[in-house]
Amino acid sequence: MALEITDANFEELVMNSDKPVLVDFWAVWCGPCRMVGPVVEEIANDYEGKAIVGKVDVDNNPEVASKFGIRNIPTILFMKNGEVVDKQVGAAQKAQLTEKLDAIM
């Protein structure tokens, strides 16, 4: 299951992670986000123990969204060692997302 990432735990879960991280920036009212949500959950299950997969609700966590300049959602950031190494803006298929995640493993 994807982790709920917040302004409060972002540093601990994402920036200090020794594993690659996929962060899905989303909102409840966003249609494309609801399409991507189940895909992110599948990836979280597939990569359990190998990568951190989490979701940031931009309405409830404006600090993190602002820090990374998130203007469109869904936006998925791929991070390694606290750095953004790739991103996907807009809805995407599972294969596209896993390809990007595999590239930073």
N, C-alpha and C positions, 0 to 999 in steps of 0.2 A: 504494500500500500504506500502511496506517495505521502511524504511527510508534509505537515502543514508548517510552512516557513513564514516567520513573522519578522517585523522590525526588531523584536527583542532577541530572537534566536538565530538570526541570519549569520552573524559573525561566527557563532559556534558551529552551526550545521554546514555552512557553505564555505566561508572564507578559511576556516581552519581544517577543512576536510582533507584527508590524505588520499581520498578516492576522487575520481571524476564526478562532477555534479551536473545534473540537468535540472534547471529551475523554470517552471511554467508560471508566467505572470498572467493572471486571468481575473475575471469578475463574474459574479452571479448573473448579471443582466446581459452578458456577451454571448450571442448565439454561436459564433465560431469556437468560443472557449468551451462551450458545452459539447461540441463535436470532438475537440482535442482531449478533453478530460479523461474519457475512458481509455484512450490510447496511452496517455501518460500513466494511468494506473497499471495498464498491461506492462509497460516498460519497467515500472517500479517493481513489479513481481518478477519479470524476466531477469532483471539485473540486481536482484537482492543480494547483498554481500559484495557486489562488484562495483557498484556506483551508488551515489546518493541521488534520489529522485524526489523532488519536492515541488510544492505549489505555493505561490504567493498571491493572495487576494489583494489586488491593487487598491481597492476601496478601503480596506482595513489596515493596509501597510504602506502608506504613501512614501515613507522614508526610503525604503529599499527601492521602490519603483522610481523615485526621483533620482536616487544615487546612480542608477544605471540608465537614466534617460528613457525610460519606457513610455512611449507615446501611443503606441498601437498595441492592442491585445487581440488574440494571444501573442505573446512574445516568449520564446523559449531560449534561455541562455545556456550554453554549454561551458562549464568552467573547470579549470584545472589549476591547482595550487593558488587559488584565490584570484585567478585571472580569467576574464572572458576570452575564450579561444574560438568560439563560433556562436552563431545565433540563427534562429528561424523566426521570422515575423509572419504571422498569419497561420491559418490552419495548414497542417501537413499530415501526410500519411505516416504510419508507423515505420515503414522502411526508411523513409527520409531521416526520421529522427534517430533511429537506431544506427544508421550509417554514420551520422555525425558523432554520436556517442562512442561508437566503436573506434572511430578515428582518434579519439583522445584517451583511449584505455591504455 
